[in-house]
Every structure is written in C-alpha cells, then in structure tokens.
Amino acid sequence: MSEIREFSSQLIVSNPNWLVALLGTQDKYVNLIEENFPVIIANRGEVINISGDNENEVEKVRQVLLNLLQLLERSITPRTMDVMTAIKMAQNNTLEFFITLYDEVVGRAADGKAIRVKNFGQLQYVKAVEKHDVVFGIGPAGTGKTFLAVVLAVQALREGTVKKIILTRPAVEAGENLGFLPGDLKEKVDPYLRPIYDALYTIYGTEQTNRLMERGIIEIAPLAYMRGRTLDDAYVILDEAQNTTIAQMKMFLTRLGFGSKMIINGDKTQIDLPTGVKSGLIDAEFKLNNVRRISFVEFDEFDVVRHPVVADIIRAYSK
C-alpha cells in the first residue's frame, strides 16, 4: 500500500490586523475554506500553514489567501461574500479575475455605496452589455442577473445614454393562477415583479423610484403591454424570459429601436409554461447564438451570490 504524501505551503502575514481579517472572527473564514477544499489550515503567530494530500488543492487555497490579502492591501476588509467568491472562482479556475471584480464600479446605491460585480459570471455579463445591443443572461436564480441588469440600466439613464427604462416579464405563474387575483393585468403581475422593484429601491430609494415611474421615465409592465411598440432610446429588460412563448420572444426582440439596449434574463430550469409549449428563451438561444450584436452569457451555480447552501441546492437539482 503506497503512503499518502502530504503537501504543505506557508504564508507569513506580519500585520496582526490583516491576519485576523484574513482568518475571520473565531476562524470563520478558515472553516469556510476547509469546508470547500480538502486542506487543513493552521495558524501559529504570523505563519499560516496550509496542508493536504493534493498539491493542487493546497496551491488553490494559497492563491485564495493571497488574493484576499490583495484586498487588504487596497484597504478592503474581506467579508463572507468576498471569501466565498474567491473560493468559488478558485474551484472554477477563474481566480485570476478575482481582483478585477474590485476595479470597476458598475453603479451606486441610494446611500452612495459602490456596486461592483461579485463573480466572474457577472463580470462577463457587464462586459457583454458594454459591447452588444442585445444580451441574454441565462442561469439559475441567485446569480444577480436581475439586480445587475437594473443597475446597468440606471447607470445608462444617469449618464444620459437612454431616456427611459422599461422592465417587463411574461404573466406566467409558478403553479398559481393570476385569474383569481383582483385588478387588471398589470395589478395582477406587479407582485411577480417584486425583484425589479427591490432593485430600483436599492439604487434610487423608494421616493425617487416612484417619482420616475409617475413621470414615465421608468416603466414596469407585463410583456403583453409591449406589443405594437417601438422602443427607442430605452434600456429594456425582460425578466423570467424562460416563460415566454416563441411568438412572445420574437415580438419582444423586434421592439428594439434606435439608441436602445435589451437585456433578456432567464433560467431554463424554471419553465412554468404548459406542457408541450416550447420556451421562447430556449428557441432564441438556438436561433440567435451566432447573430452579430447579440451575446449570450451563461451563469452557473458558481455564480450564485446568495447563501452558500443555495449553490449546493441548485447543483443537486441539476443532476
């Protein structure tokens, strides 16, 4: 029986405040890393020792810690989200882009706090929107597609590159029946647009959002309201696109006017259409994948920015 060889690597962190920030209160970041990699992290004084049976995994953890140290050098104290992002990017072999996430401010919240991309998928998404007129963001819930799309739309409005923001989604229920809800179609579908409202409130605040909606600068409406319109100088976001039919998707895409951008977000694993009805999102991906000025960005469980267990749940259901 061959002997298992143990590999180890060391980091020296002479700044005691940095050492605490790197390891986390009561070693919570150490525990998080050890849960995700087959390594043991030991700390004695200013020396951090990483050991394990797989040399590649030991090196990945070393690179995670080095990247987190770079944040501290920039006066950014790592939070749980930063540590999880570094872990996921190391697992997905995209850690080389980790520091790039902190280089670009995508927008600002109502309180002035900078909004940055949180993972490699979001970084690709932002770059795609910069370069293309139509961008499809496809992937599981929790990857920040809707929020980031709204941030980009608001930034374009603030910069004057568009005159209005239009946010829409198909009126398809996840196992519920809109017909029994009171009100017209817009009033029925408004509760399903909650993530869009939440994103706008985070960026603009409630009062400013409501004022812009009253003036028609921000419009939130069911997809059915888009028929027959040409959308010029607008930032148009279609959410829950997996629940469009082929005809609805074609109708929506052909609304694009001059000076406008479109973002279409959806999750192919969450289709609520009747049995036998093909998703317009899946159809569009097949037909438009090689069309110039259209980009498709795929998110996966590594890009989930919610509680770490959410990624595990998504991975389990995708098997």
C-alpha positions as CSV (number, residue, x, y, z in Angstrom):
1,M,0.0,0.0,0.0
2,S,1.5,3.3,-1.1
3,E,2.0,6.0,1.5
4,I,-0.1,9.2,1.1
5,R,2.2,12.1,0.8
6,E,1.1,15.3,2.5
7,F,1.8,18.7,0.8
8,S,2.1,21.9,2.6
9,S,2.6,25.6,1.9
10,Q,3.1,28.6,4.1
11,L,2.1,32.3,4.2
12,I,3.6,34.9,6.5
13,V,1.3,37.8,7.5
14,S,3.2,40.2,9.8
15,N,0.3,42.7,10.2
16,P,-1.8,41.3,13.1
17,N,-4.9,43.2,12.0
18,W,-4.6,41.7,8.5
19,L,-4.1,38.3,10.0
20,V,-7.4,38.5,11.9
21,A,-9.2,39.9,8.9
22,L,-7.9,37.0,6.7
23,L,-8.7,34.2,9.1
24,G,-12.1,35.7,10.2
25,T,-13.6,36.1,13.7
26,Q,-13.1,32.8,15.5
27,D,-11.5,31.4,12.3
28,K,-14.9,31.6,10.5
29,Y,-13.1,32.1,7.1
30,V,-10.7,29.2,7.9
31,N,-13.7,27.0,8.5
32,L,-15.3,28.1,5.3
33,I,-12.2,27.3,3.2
34,E,-11.8,23.9,4.9
35,E,-15.4,23.1,4.1
36,N,-14.7,23.7,0.4
37,F,-11.2,22.3,0.0
38,P,-9.6,19.1,1.3
39,V,-7.0,21.0,3.3
40,I,-6.1,21.8,6.9
41,I,-5.2,25.4,7.8
42,A,-3.2,26.0,10.9
43,N,-2.0,29.4,12.3
44,R,0.9,30.0,14.7
45,G,1.9,33.5,15.2
46,E,2.2,35.3,11.9
47,V,2.6,32.0,10.0
48,I,-0.3,30.4,8.2
49,N,0.3,26.8,7.2
50,I,-1.9,25.0,4.5
51,S,-1.6,21.2,4.3
52,G,-3.4,18.5,2.4
53,D,-3.0,15.3,0.3
54,N,-3.4,17.1,-3.0
55,E,-0.8,19.6,-4.1
56,N,-3.1,21.4,-6.5
57,E,-5.8,21.9,-3.8
58,V,-3.2,23.3,-1.4
59,E,-2.0,25.7,-4.0
60,K,-5.6,26.8,-4.8
61,V,-6.1,27.7,-1.1
62,R,-2.8,29.5,-1.0
63,Q,-3.9,31.6,-4.0
64,V,-7.3,32.3,-2.4
65,L,-5.5,33.7,0.7
66,L,-3.1,35.7,-1.4
67,N,-6.0,37.3,-3.3
68,L,-7.7,38.2,-0.1
69,L,-4.5,39.8,1.1
70,Q,-4.6,41.9,-2.0
71,L,-7.9,43.2,-0.9
72,L,-6.5,44.2,2.5
73,E,-3.6,46.0,0.6
74,R,-6.4,48.0,-1.1
75,S,-7.9,48.8,2.4
76,I,-10.9,46.5,1.6
77,T,-11.7,44.2,4.6
78,P,-12.9,40.8,3.2
79,R,-16.5,39.8,4.1
80,T,-18.0,36.4,3.9
81,M,-19.2,37.2,0.4
82,D,-15.7,38.1,-0.7
83,V,-14.3,34.9,0.7
84,M,-17.0,32.7,-0.9
85,T,-16.4,34.5,-4.2
86,A,-12.7,33.7,-4.0
87,I,-13.4,30.1,-3.1
88,K,-15.9,29.6,-6.0
89,M,-13.5,31.3,-8.5
90,A,-10.7,29.0,-7.4
91,Q,-12.9,26.0,-7.8
92,N,-14.0,27.2,-11.2
93,N,-10.4,28.1,-12.3
94,T,-11.2,31.8,-12.7
95,L,-9.4,33.1,-9.6
96,E,-7.1,35.2,-11.8
97,F,-10.0,37.6,-12.4
98,F,-10.9,38.0,-8.7
99,I,-9.1,41.3,-8.1
100,T,-10.6,42.6,-11.4
101,L,-14.0,42.4,-9.7
102,Y,-13.0,45.3,-7.4
103,D,-11.5,47.5,-10.2
104,E,-14.8,48.7,-11.8
105,V,-17.8,50.4,-10.1
106,V,-20.9,49.4,-12.0
107,G,-23.2,51.8,-10.2
108,R,-24.0,53.3,-6.8
109,A,-26.8,52.6,-4.4
110,A,-29.1,55.3,-3.0
111,D,-26.8,55.6,0.0
112,G,-23.8,56.2,-2.2
113,K,-22.3,52.7,-1.7
114,A,-20.4,51.4,-4.7
115,I,-21.9,48.5,-6.5
116,R,-19.4,46.1,-8.1
117,V,-19.7,42.7,-9.8
118,K,-19.4,39.8,-7.4
119,N,-18.2,37.0,-9.6
120,F,-16.7,36.0,-13.0
121,G,-20.2,35.4,-14.5
122,Q,-21.3,38.9,-13.6
123,L,-18.0,40.3,-14.9
124,Q,-18.7,38.6,-18.3
125,Y,-22.3,39.9,-18.2
126,V,-21.2,43.6,-17.7
127,K,-18.6,43.4,-20.5
128,A,-21.2,41.8,-22.8
129,V,-23.6,44.6,-22.2
130,E,-20.9,47.2,-22.9
131,K,-20.2,45.7,-26.3
132,H,-23.6,44.4,-27.5
133,D,-27.1,45.8,-28.2
134,V,-28.9,42.6,-27.0
135,V,-27.6,40.4,-24.2
136,F,-29.1,37.2,-22.8
137,G,-28.3,36.3,-19.2
138,I,-29.1,32.6,-18.7
139,G,-28.6,30.8,-15.4
140,P,-30.1,29.8,-12.0
141,A,-31.8,32.1,-9.5
142,G,-29.5,33.9,-7.1
143,T,-26.8,34.9,-9.7
144,G,-27.7,38.5,-9.6
145,K,-28.9,38.8,-13.2
146,T,-32.0,41.0,-12.5
147,F,-30.3,43.3,-10.0
148,L,-27.2,43.8,-12.1
149,A,-29.4,44.5,-15.2
150,V,-31.3,47.2,-13.3
151,V,-28.0,48.7,-12.0
152,L,-26.7,48.9,-15.6
153,A,-30.0,50.4,-16.8
154,V,-30.0,53.1,-14.1
155,Q,-26.4,54.0,-14.8
156,A,-27.2,54.4,-18.5
157,L,-30.1,56.7,-17.6
158,R,-27.9,58.7,-15.2
159,E,-25.3,59.1,-18.0
160,G,-28.0,60.2,-20.5
161,T,-27.3,57.4,-23.0
162,V,-31.0,56.4,-22.7
163,K,-34.2,58.4,-21.9
164,K,-36.2,55.7,-20.1
165,I,-36.0,52.3,-18.6
166,I,-38.6,49.6,-19.4
167,L,-38.8,46.5,-17.3
168,T,-41.1,43.6,-18.2
169,R,-41.9,40.0,-17.7
170,P,-44.4,37.4,-19.0
171,A,-47.6,37.0,-17.0
172,V,-47.0,33.3,-16.3
173,E,-47.4,32.0,-12.8
174,A,-45.3,29.4,-11.0
175,G,-48.1,27.0,-10.3
176,E,-50.5,29.7,-9.2
177,N,-53.5,31.3,-11.0
178,L,-53.4,35.0,-11.8
179,G,-57.1,34.9,-12.8
180,F,-58.2,34.7,-9.2
181,L,-56.2,37.8,-8.2
182,P,-58.1,41.2,-8.2
183,G,-57.3,44.0,-10.6
184,D,-56.2,44.4,-14.2
185,L,-53.3,42.5,-15.8
186,K,-50.7,45.0,-14.5
187,E,-52.0,44.9,-11.0
188,K,-52.1,41.1,-11.1
189,V,-48.5,40.8,-12.3
190,D,-47.0,43.5,-10.1
191,P,-46.3,41.1,-7.2
192,Y,-44.2,38.9,-9.6
193,L,-42.1,42.0,-10.4
194,R,-41.0,42.4,-6.8
195,P,-37.3,41.7,-7.5
196,I,-37.3,44.5,-10.0
197,Y,-38.9,46.9,-7.6
198,D,-36.5,45.9,-4.9
199,A,-33.5,46.6,-7.1
200,L,-34.8,50.0,-8.1
201,Y,-35.5,50.9,-4.4
202,T,-31.9,49.9,-3.5
203,I,-30.4,52.1,-6.2
204,Y,-32.8,55.1,-6.3
205,G,-34.7,54.9,-3.0
206,T,-38.4,54.4,-2.8
207,E,-39.4,58.1,-3.3
208,Q,-37.2,58.7,-6.3
209,T,-38.3,55.5,-7.9
210,N,-41.9,56.3,-7.5
211,R,-41.4,59.8,-9.0
212,L,-39.6,58.4,-12.0
213,M,-42.4,55.9,-12.5
214,E,-45.0,58.6,-12.3
215,R,-43.2,60.6,-15.0
216,G,-42.9,57.5,-17.2
217,I,-39.1,57.5,-17.1
218,I,-39.3,54.1,-15.5
219,E,-42.0,51.8,-16.8
220,I,-42.7,48.4,-15.3
221,A,-45.3,46.4,-17.2
222,P,-46.3,42.8,-18.3
223,L,-44.9,41.6,-21.5
224,A,-48.3,41.8,-23.2
225,Y,-48.1,45.6,-23.0
226,M,-45.1,45.7,-25.3
227,R,-47.0,44.6,-28.4
228,G,-47.1,47.1,-31.3
229,R,-44.5,49.4,-29.7
230,T,-41.1,50.6,-31.0
231,L,-38.7,51.2,-28.1
232,D,-36.2,54.0,-29.0
233,D,-33.6,55.4,-26.6
234,A,-34.6,52.9,-24.0
235,Y,-33.0,50.3,-21.7
236,V,-35.3,47.4,-21.9
237,I,-35.1,44.4,-19.5
238,L,-37.1,41.2,-19.9
239,D,-37.1,39.1,-16.8
240,E,-38.2,35.4,-16.4
241,A,-37.7,35.1,-20.1
242,Q,-37.9,31.2,-19.9
243,N,-41.7,31.7,-19.6
244,T,-42.1,33.4,-22.9
245,T,-43.5,31.5,-25.9
246,I,-41.6,31.6,-29.2
247,A,-44.1,34.2,-30.5
248,Q,-43.7,36.4,-27.4
249,M,-39.9,36.3,-27.6
250,K,-40.0,37.3,-31.3
251,M,-42.5,40.1,-30.6
252,F,-40.3,41.4,-27.7
253,L,-37.0,41.3,-29.6
254,T,-38.4,43.1,-32.6
255,R,-39.5,46.1,-30.4
256,L,-35.9,47.2,-30.3
257,G,-35.5,50.7,-31.6
258,F,-32.5,53.1,-32.3
259,G,-30.4,54.0,-29.3
260,S,-31.7,51.2,-27.2
261,K,-30.3,48.2,-25.4
262,M,-32.1,45.0,-24.4
263,I,-31.2,42.5,-21.6
264,I,-33.1,39.2,-21.5
265,N,-32.7,37.2,-18.3
266,G,-34.0,33.7,-17.7
267,D,-33.5,30.3,-16.0
268,K,-34.0,27.3,-18.3
269,T,-34.6,25.0,-15.3
270,Q,-37.6,27.1,-14.1
271,I,-40.0,27.0,-17.0
272,D,-43.7,27.3,-16.0
273,L,-45.2,27.1,-19.4
274,P,-48.0,24.5,-20.2
275,T,-46.7,21.1,-21.2
276,G,-45.8,20.9,-24.8
277,V,-45.2,24.7,-25.2
278,K,-41.6,25.4,-26.1
279,S,-39.8,28.2,-24.2
280,G,-39.0,31.3,-26.3
281,L,-35.7,31.6,-24.4
282,I,-34.5,28.1,-25.5
283,D,-35.7,28.8,-29.0
284,A,-33.9,32.2,-29.1
285,E,-30.7,30.6,-27.8
286,F,-30.7,28.1,-30.7
287,K,-31.7,30.6,-33.4
288,L,-29.7,33.7,-32.4
289,N,-26.5,32.3,-30.9
290,N,-24.4,33.4,-33.9
291,V,-26.1,36.7,-34.6
292,R,-23.8,39.7,-34.5
293,R,-24.5,42.3,-31.8
294,I,-26.2,39.6,-29.7
295,S,-24.4,38.0,-26.8
296,F,-25.3,35.0,-24.6
297,V,-23.8,34.9,-21.1
298,E,-24.2,31.6,-19.1
299,F,-24.3,31.7,-15.3
300,D,-23.9,28.5,-13.2
301,E,-24.0,27.5,-9.6
302,F,-20.5,29.0,-9.1
303,D,-22.1,32.5,-9.7
304,V,-24.8,32.2,-7.1
305,V,-24.5,35.2,-4.7
306,R,-26.9,34.0,-2.0
307,H,-26.2,31.8,1.0
308,P,-23.6,29.1,0.1
309,V,-26.1,26.3,0.5
310,V,-28.2,27.7,-2.4
311,A,-25.4,26.7,-4.8
312,D,-25.4,23.2,-3.4
313,I,-29.2,23.0,-3.8
314,I,-29.0,24.2,-7.4
315,R,-26.3,21.6,-8.1
316,A,-28.3,18.8,-6.5
317,Y,-31.4,19.7,-8.6
318,S,-29.5,20.0,-11.8
319,K,-28.3,16.3,-11.6
